[in-house]
Amino acid sequence: MLQRSLELERALVNLIETVPPATNKRAVVVRNLCKLSFEHGNSTRLLIAHQNLISAIALIRLQYESIARAVWVLYAAAEHWVDLLNSDLTQESDEEANKLPSLQKMLNALPGVAGNNELIKELLRMLDEFKRSAWKQLSSFAHGGIHAIRRSENGLPRPLLEEAIKMSNGLLIMVGIVMVVLSRDSRLYGSVPAIQRDFRECLPPEILATSKQESS
């Protein structure tokens, strides 16, 4: 599973490297958030390989938050938030950043932004399903809750560990979708579904919907 996850990561990197550099402030923030989400995913895999399992699962929440913010910035953030996230890190900008909308408010601002774009509709569906199915457990791992305490003492069953790897891989797929959308190149739109089909055995079921539609 880890080896295939590494191969998935490489396939997505090869795709992302074809996306032209960002040319405006909004795109710069989106790219940086995608890069951050991808880094969290890579770190999750490395931590699992070194048996630091609780920390690895906690990182999946950060991986999700980064890609969810990227989608919000791309479609719903007001210009002053984009300007703030592009500004230098100072005491003033740090204090102002504390006023950013909560993650849930960001997600609430996204319904309807996809229009007729099926790829974006799928992305929003993935974000929503991930939040509903995994958020409470991931928060427990991130904040030293009962899941973290009990799993730290008793270990993680193999099925749960494989599920965590698949969740992280699913978030990498979302990064790939955002980067393809950011490219504005419709020729790349089939690239992510093709990757999903190639790596279906290391992705969660909800991430495979686009792949199924693409092949139907």
C-alpha positions in Angstrom: 0.0 0.0 0.0 2.8 2.4 0.8 4.7 1.6 -2.4 1.6 2.2 -4.5 0.9 5.4 -2.6 4.4 6.6 -3.5 3.8 5.7 -7.1 0.5 7.7 -6.9 2.3 10.6 -5.5 4.8 10.6 -8.3 2.1 10.4 -11.0 0.4 13.4 -9.5 3.7 15.3 -9.3 4.3 14.6 -13.0 0.8 16.0 -13.7 1.2 19.1 -11.5 4.5 19.9 -13.1 2.7 20.5 -16.4 0.6 23.2 -14.8 2.0 26.7 -15.7 3.2 29.0 -12.9 0.6 31.1 -11.1 0.0 34.5 -12.8 -2.2 36.3 -10.2 -2.5 36.7 -6.5 -5.4 34.3 -6.0 -3.7 31.5 -8.0 -0.5 32.0 -6.0 -2.3 31.4 -2.7 -4.1 28.4 -4.2 -0.9 26.8 -5.4 0.8 27.4 -2.0 -2.1 25.8 -0.2 -2.0 22.8 -2.6 1.7 22.5 -2.0 1.1 22.5 1.7 -1.6 19.8 1.5 0.7 17.7 -0.7 3.5 18.1 1.8 1.2 16.9 4.6 0.3 13.9 2.5 3.9 13.0 1.9 4.7 13.4 5.6 1.8 11.1 6.5 3.2 8.4 4.3 6.7 8.8 5.8 5.4 8.8 9.4 3.4 5.6 8.7 6.6 4.0 7.3 8.4 4.8 10.5 5.5 3.6 12.7 4.6 7.0 14.0 1.0 6.2 13.4 -1.0 8.6 15.6 0.9 11.6 14.3 0.4 10.4 10.8 -3.4 10.2 11.1 -3.5 13.6 12.9 -1.7 15.1 9.8 -4.6 14.0 7.6 -6.8 16.6 9.2 -4.2 19.3 8.3 -4.0 17.9 4.8 -7.8 18.3 4.4 -7.9 21.8 5.8 -5.2 23.0 3.4 -7.0 21.7 0.3 -10.4 22.9 1.5 -8.9 26.4 2.0 -7.4 26.2 -1.4 -10.8 25.6 -3.0 -12.3 28.4 -0.9 -9.6 30.8 -2.0 -10.1 29.7 -5.7 -13.8 30.2 -5.7 -15.2 32.1 -2.8 -12.6 34.2 -0.9 -13.1 38.0 -1.0 -10.2 40.0 -2.5 -9.1 41.4 0.9 -8.5 37.8 2.2 -6.5 37.0 -0.9 -4.5 40.1 -0.4 -3.9 39.3 3.2 -2.7 35.7 2.4 -0.3 37.2 -0.1 1.1 39.7 2.3 4.3 39.5 4.2 4.2 37.9 7.7 4.1 40.7 10.2 2.4 41.1 13.6 -0.4 43.1 11.9 -1.0 40.5 9.2 -0.8 37.7 11.8 -3.5 39.3 13.9 -5.7 40.0 10.8 -5.3 36.4 9.7 -6.9 35.3 13.0 -10.2 36.8 11.6 -10.3 34.5 8.6 -13.6 32.6 8.3 -13.8 29.2 10.0 -13.3 26.1 7.9 -17.0 25.4 8.1 -17.9 28.9 6.9 -15.5 28.4 4.0 -17.2 25.1 3.1 -20.6 26.7 3.4 -19.6 29.3 0.8 -18.8 26.7 -1.9 -22.1 25.2 -3.0 -23.1 26.5 -6.4 -19.6 27.6 -7.5 -19.1 24.7 -9.8 -21.7 25.7 -12.4 -21.7 23.1 -15.2 -18.1 21.9 -14.5 -18.4 18.2 -13.6 -14.9 18.0 -12.4 -15.4 20.8 -9.9 -18.8 19.3 -8.8 -16.9 16.0 -8.1 -14.3 17.9 -6.1 -17.0 19.6 -3.9 -18.7 16.3 -3.4 -15.4 14.7 -2.2 -14.8 17.6 0.2 -18.2 17.3 1.7 -18.2 13.5 2.0 -14.7 13.5 3.6 -15.8 16.1 6.2 -18.9 14.1 7.1 -17.3 10.7 7.3 -13.9 11.4 8.9 -13.7 14.8 10.6 -14.7 13.8 14.1 -12.2 10.9 14.3 -9.4 13.0 12.8 -10.0 15.8 15.2 -9.7 13.3 18.1 -6.4 12.2 16.8 -5.2 15.8 16.3 -6.2 17.0 19.7 -5.3 14.1 21.9 -8.8 12.8 22.2 -10.1 9.3 23.0 -9.2 7.9 19.6 -5.6 9.0 19.9 -5.3 7.8 23.5 -6.8 4.3 22.9 -5.0 3.7 19.6 -1.7 4.9 21.1 -2.1 2.3 23.9 -3.6 -0.6 21.9 -2.2 0.1 18.4 -4.0 0.5 15.1 -5.6 -2.5 13.4 -4.4 -3.1 9.9 -7.8 -2.3 8.2 -7.8 1.1 10.0 -4.3 1.9 9.0 -5.0 1.0 5.4 -8.1 3.2 5.5 -6.0 6.1 6.8 -3.5 5.7 3.9 -6.4 5.7 1.4 -7.9 8.8 3.0 -4.6 10.7 2.6 -4.2 9.5 -1.0 -7.8 10.7 -1.7 -6.8 14.2 -0.5 -3.8 14.0 -2.9 -6.3 13.4 -5.7 -8.2 16.5 -4.7 -4.9 18.5 -4.9 -4.5 17.1 -8.4 -8.0 18.2 -9.4 -7.5 21.8 -8.1 -4.2 22.1 -9.9 -5.8 20.9 -13.2 -8.6 23.4 -12.7 -6.0 26.1 -12.0 -4.3 25.3 -15.3 -7.4 26.3 -17.3 -6.4 23.7 -19.8 -9.4 21.4 -20.5 -7.0 18.9 -22.2 -5.8 18.0 -18.7 -9.3 17.3 -17.3 -9.1 13.6 -18.0 -5.7 13.2 -16.4 -6.9 12.9 -12.8 -9.7 10.3 -13.5 -7.1 8.3 -15.4 -4.8 8.3 -12.3 -7.8 7.4 -10.1 -8.4 4.3 -12.3 -4.7 3.3 -12.2 -4.5 3.5 -8.4 -8.0 2.5 -7.4 -6.7 -0.1 -4.9 -5.2 2.6 -2.7 -8.0 5.1 -2.8 -11.2 5.3 -0.7 -14.5 4.4 -2.5 -15.8 8.0 -2.4 -12.8 9.2 -4.4 -13.5 6.7 -7.2 -16.8 8.2 -8.4 -15.2 10.5 -11.0 -13.2 7.6 -12.3 -16.4 5.5 -12.7 -18.2 8.3 -14.5 -15.2 8.9 -16.8 -15.1 5.2 -17.8 -18.9 4.9 -18.3 
